[in-house]
Every structure is written in structure tokens, then in C-alpha cells.
Amino acid sequence: MLALKILAALIIVTGFVTVITAKKIVKRFGLDKRVKLENEHEMEAEAAEDYKTLIATVNVKRYGMLIALPGLVLTLIAFR
């Protein structure tokens, strides 16, 4: 059971670190440049870039929570 607890903690920490550092991850890998907007021509250039950064950050945070979710389930199993 100790191994399950350690594994759960590592998975949870990995997921939450991804969530906390989402903005740095987006900037480092240029993920905001890959976001495509349907109505980009209706927005100002600066507003469109901010919106792309926001969308990319939310996507990274969502993936971080998806990483942490199995760790939370494993925690429930390990501490039962």
C-alpha cells in the first residue's frame, strides 16, 4: 500500500504543478500561436493575442487536472 500512496502523490503533484505553471508552459512552447480563432478578424490584434493566450492556458490547465485525476482516484483507493 505504501507504493500506491507514493505513486498517487507523484501523479497528483505532477498534475498540480502542470496547472500552476500553465502560463509559463504556454509561453515556453508557443502554444498560444497554435490556437485558431473563428472570428479573429473582428478583434483587435492585441485582444486576439490575449485571447489566444487565455485559451491555450485553459487547455494546459485542463490537461493538468486530467493528469491529477487518476492520482486522486488512486488516493481514494490507497487510503481506504
C-alpha positions, 0 to 999 in steps of 0.5 A: 500500500505504501507504493500506491500512496507514493505513486498517487502523490507523484501523479497528483503533484505532477498534475498540480504543478502542470496547472500552476505553471500553465502560463509559463508552459504556454509561453515556453512552447508557443502554444498560444500561436497554435490556437485558431480563432473563428472570428479573429478578424473582428478583434483587435490584434492585441485582444486576439493575442490575449485571447489566444493566450487565455485559451491555450492556458485553459487547455494546459490547465485542463490537461493538468487536472486530467493528469491529477485525476487518476492520482486522486482516484488512486488516493481514494483507493490507497487510503481506504 
